[in-house]
Amino acid sequence: MAIGTLPVATRARLPWRARLSELFDRERILGPLFITPAMILILLLVAYPFGMALYFSLSNAFIGRPSHFIGIANFVRLWDSDAFRQTFQNAFVFTSVAVAFKLVLGISLALLLNEQLWFKRLIRGAVLLPWVIPTALSTLGWWWMFNSLYSVVNWTGIALGIFDPPGPNWLGQKYYAMTAVIIVNIWRGLPFFAITILAGLVAIPKELYEAAQSDGAGPWARFWYVTLPMLKPVLAVVVLFSTIFTFSDFNIVYVLTRGGPINSTHLLRTLSRMVGLDSGRLGEGAAISLYLFPLLVFVVWVQLRYVRKQAY
């Protein structure tokens, strides 16, 4: 009797499972179902904070006080601030110098890693360490190295005869402090350039080098006329991402100098935190942070146009 009822129960379940399977096979249902968690995360972690920053920037919001709408007065008032104008200039100097050095050193390091080396895999893994280590922890190590009392950099420079005792105050003098934060940013971002460019180098067909060599091209000519043109799309993408990351840097400057001395190393994000949270002026702090948005949009637009031009 039980054997006879098994097909009946099976027939009762099969249509429900079949309908469910058919329902999930539909692209109109499965697509929104899979994308919903990502959209929720974007709304909570990106859209909501951006909306709050936009609201604060258009008001005279202050911690512990009701806010009122004042339009773009915060944005206009910022240009009367010497600290903001200095920070705006610092952002461009910091980004342009750091990205330029990372590009040149990244290409050089990628070319070196592409050669036949002993322990090549171990070396490639070690190159990634500055990128993998948490930024705050690694920057604390650099803070100790640049410290005016215990500076390993000064000790080495004095021992080699490069510096006169007691050596420069790296984090207490204007130009030395900017140099220090740029060096740390280059050290941290160089692996991203090197490994990504290395992937582009590996993908270049060796037949192109053989043809160029048979035509009498030397190492420099092969690099200039074969390697560099083939790497242009990869370089455009790497420079785009690095420019975005460098413009919006926060941890390195905050840990090393906190924007000092006398605002000489402030970036937009560090100044935004100081004004918005430390001073309590949420409206001005949000306005400073939103200055990053049109800058990054412009950078992305220029780079995407270049990438599209290279693709065609």
N, C-alpha and C positions, 0 to 999 in steps of 0.2 A: 504493500500500500504506500509506504514511504517512497519506494522507488518510482511509483507512478505519479506522485505529486511533484517530483523534482523538475520535470520539464515544465510543469505549470508555473512553479515559482521562478524558474529561469526565464520563461516567456514574460512573466510579469516585470522582471527587472530589466531585461534587455531593452525594451523601448525607452525607458527612462534614461539609461546610460547612453543609448544611441542618440537620444535628443540632446543630452548634455554635451556629448562629444561633438555633435553637429553644431551646437550653439557656440562652442569655443573654437571651432574651426573657422567661424566667420571673422573676416578681417575687421569689419566694422565694430565688432564687440571686443575681440582680442587686443586690437591696437590700443584703444582707450584704456583698457584694463591694465595693460603693461605700463603705459606712460603716466597713469594717475599718480603712483608714488613719487616719481621724479618731479611732476608738476607741483605736488604738495610741498616737497622739499624746497623747490625754487621759490614758491610763494612765501614760505615761512622764513627761509634763510637769505633770500635776495630781495624779493619784491617788497615784503613788509618793512625790512630795515631801510630800503631805499625810499619808500614812501614816507616813513617817519623822518628821515633826514631831510627830504624835500619840504615836509611840513615845518620842521624846526627852522630850516634856513629862511623861510618866508615869514618868520615870526620873531618876536623879541624874547624867545623862551629863555628862562633862567631857572636854575635848579631851585625848587621850593617856592616858585612864584608863578601865578597864572600868566599865560602867554597871550599875545594879541598879534593879529596879522599886520605886518608892516611892508609887505611886498619885497622888492629886491634891495631894500635899504642895507641889509647886511652885506650883500655882494659889493655894493657901491662903497660902503664904509671901509671895506677891507683894503681898497687901493690907497686909502689915506694912512695905512699902517706901514711903518718901515719894516716891521717884523714880517708882514705878509709879503711885501715886495722882495725882501731878501730871501724868503723861503721859496717864492716863485722862481727866482733866479737859481737858487741852490738846486731845485728839482731838475732843471734843464742841464746844469753843469754836471751834477751827480749822474744823471741818466746817460748823457751823451758820452762822457769820458769812460764810465764803467762799461757800457755796451761796446764801445769801440775797442777797448782793451780785451774784453771777453771774446770778441769776434776774431781779432788777430791771434791771440793766444789759443783760442779754441781750435782754429784751423791748424795751427802749428802742432798742438798736442794731438789732434786727430791724425795728422800725417805721421807723427811719430808712432802712435799706437797701431797704425796700419802696417808698419814694418814688421819683419820677422824678429821678434824679441824673445829672450829667455823669460819664462814665466809670464807669457803674454796675458793669459786669462786672469792671473792673480793681479797683475798691474792694472788691467782694465777694471777689475772690481775695486781696487784701492782708489782709483781715480774718482769713483762715485762717492767716497766717504764724505767729502765736504757737503755734497748735496743731500745725503741721507741723514746726517747728524742733525738733530733739532737746532734751529737757528739760534735760539736764546742761549743754549748750552755752549755751542761753538763760539758765539760772540763773547761770552764770558771769558773764554780762554784767550781771545784776542785782547780783551780789556786788560787782562793781566800782563800780556806781552807788551802792550802800549803804555802801561802804568808808569808814571813819572819816577816812582821810587824803585820799582822792581822790573823795569823794562828790559826784556831779553833783547829786543830790537836795538835799544841804545847800547847795551853791553856788547853786543856783536859788532855794532858799528864802531864803537870806541876801540875795541880790540883790533879791528881791521884798519883803523886809522881814518875811517870815513867821517866820524863825528868827533868834535871836541868835547871833553868832559864838561858837564854831566850829560850832554846830549839834548836833543830837542824835547820839549814837552808836547807829546803827540796829541793828547786830548785836551790840552789847555790853551793852545794857540790856534788861531783862525785857520790858516792854510794847512797846517799840519793835521788838524782835526778832520778837515774835509778829505785830505789825502788818506787818512787812516780808515775812514768809513768807506771810501771808494775801494781801497785795497781789500777790505773784508768782503765787500760785495762781489768783487772780481773773483776772489778765492772761492766764494760759495757758488757763484753762477757758472764758473768755468767748466765743471763736469757736464752740465747740461749742454753746453755748446759742443764740447769735445765728443761726447758719446753720440749725440744726434748727427753731427757732421761725419763721424766715423761710419755710422750706418749709411750715409749717403755715399761715402767713398767706396765702401764695400760693394755697393750696387752699380758702380760705374763699370761697364764692360772693359775687360783687359784688352780686347781687340783694338780699342781706340788708342791705347798707349802704344801697342805694337805698331800700328799704322803710323803714328806720329814719330816713333823712334826710327822706323825704316825711312821716313822722309828727312831724317837728320835733326829732329828736334831734341834739344837737350832737356835736362831736368826742369829748368825754369820755364822753358817754352811749353813743355808738356803740362806743367801746372797752370800756366796762364791761359793756354788755348784749349786744354782738354778738361782738367780738373775743375777749375773755377767756373766755366760755363755750365758744366753738368751739376755743380753744387748750388747754383743760384736759387732754384726753388726751395731747397732745404735751408739755405742761409736766410732767405726771406722769412720763412716760418719761424726759424729760431730767433732772429732779430725781433720779430713781432712779439713773441711771447716774452723774451727777455726785457724788451722795452716796457711792456705792461707790468711785469714783476718788479722792475727797478723803479719805475715811476711811483708805484704804490708800496714801496718798501717802508717798513716800520721798525722791525725788531732790531736790526743792526744799529740804526741811529739811536734808538731809544736806550738800548743797553750800553752802548759805548759813550755817548755824549749827551743824551737827552736834549739834543738840539743846540747845545752850547759849543764853544763859548760865544755868548752874545748873539744867539740865533744864527751863527755862521754855518751850522750843519742841519738846521731844521729842514725837514721835508713836509709836504702837505699833510700827510697823515700824522706825523708827530706834532706839528703845530695845531692840528685840529684837536688832538687829544688834550694838549695843554690848555687850549682856550676853552674847549667844550666841557671837559671833565674837571681839570684842576682849577680853572677859574670859574666854572659854573655857567659860562655863557654858551648855552646849548645852541642858540640860533647862529652865532658867529662860527662856532665850531663845525656845525653842519654845513654852513656855507663854504668853509674852507675845504672840507672833504669833497663837496660836490664840484669844486673846480677841477678835480681829477677826471670827472666824467667826460666833459667835452674834449679834454686833452687826449684821453685814451680812445675815444671814438674817432678822433682825427687820425691818430696813429694807426688804428685798425683799418680805417678807410684807405689810407695811403698804402699800407702794406698789402691789403687785399687787391688793390688795383695793380700793384707790381706783380703779385703772384699770378693774377689772371692774365696779365700781359705776357709773362714768361710761359704760361701754359699754352697760349695760342701762338 
